[in-house]
Amino acid sequence: MTLLIILGLVFAGVALMVFFGERYGKPMDVEQQAKYSKWIRILVFALIFAALLKMMF
């Protein structure tokens, strides 16, 4: 029963994010997308590297 409650809350949270994202979200500029893309690549590399170090030690 607890699992169903958790799944229901997750579904409700995602539904709220989609609703408000579509209603109040604005499109990104190409420059802003490029800036975020650069940062995301760096962060993903750093997280993978940190996970590898954690598994080794």
PyMOL CGO cylinders between C-alpha atoms (Angstrom):
from pymol import cmd
from pymol.cgo import CYLINDER

trace = [
    CYLINDER, 0.00, 0.00, 0.00, 2.85, 2.36, 0.81, 0.3, 1, 1, 1, 1, 1, 1,
    CYLINDER, 2.85, 2.36, 0.81, 4.34, 1.77, -2.62, 0.3, 1, 1, 1, 1, 1, 1,
    CYLINDER, 4.34, 1.77, -2.62, 1.09, 2.81, -4.29, 0.3, 1, 1, 1, 1, 1, 1,
    CYLINDER, 1.09, 2.81, -4.29, 0.98, 6.01, -2.25, 0.3, 1, 1, 1, 1, 1, 1,
    CYLINDER, 0.98, 6.01, -2.25, 4.57, 6.85, -3.20, 0.3, 1, 1, 1, 1, 1, 1,
    CYLINDER, 4.57, 6.85, -3.20, 3.89, 6.13, -6.88, 0.3, 1, 1, 1, 1, 1, 1,
    CYLINDER, 3.89, 6.13, -6.88, 0.76, 8.26, -6.75, 0.3, 1, 1, 1, 1, 1, 1,
    CYLINDER, 0.76, 8.26, -6.75, 2.67, 11.18, -5.23, 0.3, 1, 1, 1, 1, 1, 1,
    CYLINDER, 2.67, 11.18, -5.23, 5.43, 10.87, -7.83, 0.3, 1, 1, 1, 1, 1, 1,
    CYLINDER, 5.43, 10.87, -7.83, 2.86, 10.81, -10.63, 0.3, 1, 1, 1, 1, 1, 1,
    CYLINDER, 2.86, 10.81, -10.63, 1.07, 13.85, -9.19, 0.3, 1, 1, 1, 1, 1, 1,
    CYLINDER, 1.07, 13.85, -9.19, 4.37, 15.74, -8.88, 0.3, 1, 1, 1, 1, 1, 1,
    CYLINDER, 4.37, 15.74, -8.88, 5.34, 14.99, -12.48, 0.3, 1, 1, 1, 1, 1, 1,
    CYLINDER, 5.34, 14.99, -12.48, 1.87, 15.98, -13.68, 0.3, 1, 1, 1, 1, 1, 1,
    CYLINDER, 1.87, 15.98, -13.68, 2.17, 19.32, -11.84, 0.3, 1, 1, 1, 1, 1, 1,
    CYLINDER, 2.17, 19.32, -11.84, 5.62, 19.96, -13.31, 0.3, 1, 1, 1, 1, 1, 1,
    CYLINDER, 5.62, 19.96, -13.31, 4.35, 19.28, -16.84, 0.3, 1, 1, 1, 1, 1, 1,
    CYLINDER, 4.35, 19.28, -16.84, 1.27, 21.45, -16.32, 0.3, 1, 1, 1, 1, 1, 1,
    CYLINDER, 1.27, 21.45, -16.32, 3.16, 24.45, -14.97, 0.3, 1, 1, 1, 1, 1, 1,
    CYLINDER, 3.16, 24.45, -14.97, 6.05, 23.98, -17.39, 0.3, 1, 1, 1, 1, 1, 1,
    CYLINDER, 6.05, 23.98, -17.39, 3.72, 24.13, -20.39, 0.3, 1, 1, 1, 1, 1, 1,
    CYLINDER, 3.72, 24.13, -20.39, 1.72, 27.02, -18.98, 0.3, 1, 1, 1, 1, 1, 1,
    CYLINDER, 1.72, 27.02, -18.98, 4.47, 29.32, -17.72, 0.3, 1, 1, 1, 1, 1, 1,
    CYLINDER, 4.47, 29.32, -17.72, 7.57, 28.03, -19.52, 0.3, 1, 1, 1, 1, 1, 1,
    CYLINDER, 7.57, 28.03, -19.52, 9.24, 30.11, -22.20, 0.3, 1, 1, 1, 1, 1, 1,
    CYLINDER, 9.24, 30.11, -22.20, 11.41, 28.87, -25.07, 0.3, 1, 1, 1, 1, 1, 1,
    CYLINDER, 11.41, 28.87, -25.07, 15.19, 29.13, -24.70, 0.3, 1, 1, 1, 1, 1, 1,
    CYLINDER, 15.19, 29.13, -24.70, 17.43, 31.13, -26.98, 0.3, 1, 1, 1, 1, 1, 1,
    CYLINDER, 17.43, 31.13, -26.98, 20.06, 29.32, -29.01, 0.3, 1, 1, 1, 1, 1, 1,
    CYLINDER, 20.06, 29.32, -29.01, 22.84, 31.03, -27.03, 0.3, 1, 1, 1, 1, 1, 1,
    CYLINDER, 22.84, 31.03, -27.03, 21.32, 29.95, -23.72, 0.3, 1, 1, 1, 1, 1, 1,
    CYLINDER, 21.32, 29.95, -23.72, 20.97, 26.36, -24.95, 0.3, 1, 1, 1, 1, 1, 1,
    CYLINDER, 20.97, 26.36, -24.95, 24.63, 26.32, -26.01, 0.3, 1, 1, 1, 1, 1, 1,
    CYLINDER, 24.63, 26.32, -26.01, 25.70, 27.68, -22.61, 0.3, 1, 1, 1, 1, 1, 1,
    CYLINDER, 25.70, 27.68, -22.61, 23.71, 25.04, -20.70, 0.3, 1, 1, 1, 1, 1, 1,
    CYLINDER, 23.71, 25.04, -20.70, 24.90, 22.30, -23.05, 0.3, 1, 1, 1, 1, 1, 1,
    CYLINDER, 24.90, 22.30, -23.05, 28.53, 23.16, -22.29, 0.3, 1, 1, 1, 1, 1, 1,
    CYLINDER, 28.53, 23.16, -22.29, 27.95, 23.10, -18.53, 0.3, 1, 1, 1, 1, 1, 1,
    CYLINDER, 27.95, 23.10, -18.53, 25.97, 19.85, -18.65, 0.3, 1, 1, 1, 1, 1, 1,
    CYLINDER, 25.97, 19.85, -18.65, 28.77, 18.06, -20.52, 0.3, 1, 1, 1, 1, 1, 1,
    CYLINDER, 28.77, 18.06, -20.52, 31.30, 19.18, -17.91, 0.3, 1, 1, 1, 1, 1, 1,
    CYLINDER, 31.30, 19.18, -17.91, 29.05, 18.19, -15.00, 0.3, 1, 1, 1, 1, 1, 1,
    CYLINDER, 29.05, 18.19, -15.00, 28.24, 14.76, -16.46, 0.3, 1, 1, 1, 1, 1, 1,
    CYLINDER, 28.24, 14.76, -16.46, 31.95, 14.07, -16.96, 0.3, 1, 1, 1, 1, 1, 1,
    CYLINDER, 31.95, 14.07, -16.96, 32.71, 15.17, -13.39, 0.3, 1, 1, 1, 1, 1, 1,
    CYLINDER, 32.71, 15.17, -13.39, 29.92, 12.99, -11.95, 0.3, 1, 1, 1, 1, 1, 1,
    CYLINDER, 29.92, 12.99, -11.95, 31.05, 9.93, -13.90, 0.3, 1, 1, 1, 1, 1, 1,
    CYLINDER, 31.05, 9.93, -13.90, 34.63, 10.51, -12.77, 0.3, 1, 1, 1, 1, 1, 1,
    CYLINDER, 34.63, 10.51, -12.77, 33.51, 10.91, -9.14, 0.3, 1, 1, 1, 1, 1, 1,
    CYLINDER, 33.51, 10.91, -9.14, 31.46, 7.70, -9.34, 0.3, 1, 1, 1, 1, 1, 1,
    CYLINDER, 31.46, 7.70, -9.34, 34.46, 5.81, -10.73, 0.3, 1, 1, 1, 1, 1, 1,
    CYLINDER, 34.46, 5.81, -10.73, 36.66, 7.11, -7.93, 0.3, 1, 1, 1, 1, 1, 1,
    CYLINDER, 36.66, 7.11, -7.93, 34.04, 6.15, -5.34, 0.3, 1, 1, 1, 1, 1, 1,
    CYLINDER, 34.04, 6.15, -5.34, 33.86, 2.60, -6.72, 0.3, 1, 1, 1, 1, 1, 1,
    CYLINDER, 33.86, 2.60, -6.72, 37.65, 2.25, -6.72, 0.3, 1, 1, 1, 1, 1, 1,
    CYLINDER, 37.65, 2.25, -6.72, 38.12, 3.37, -3.11, 0.3, 1, 1, 1, 1, 1, 1,
]
cmd.load_cgo(trace, "trace")
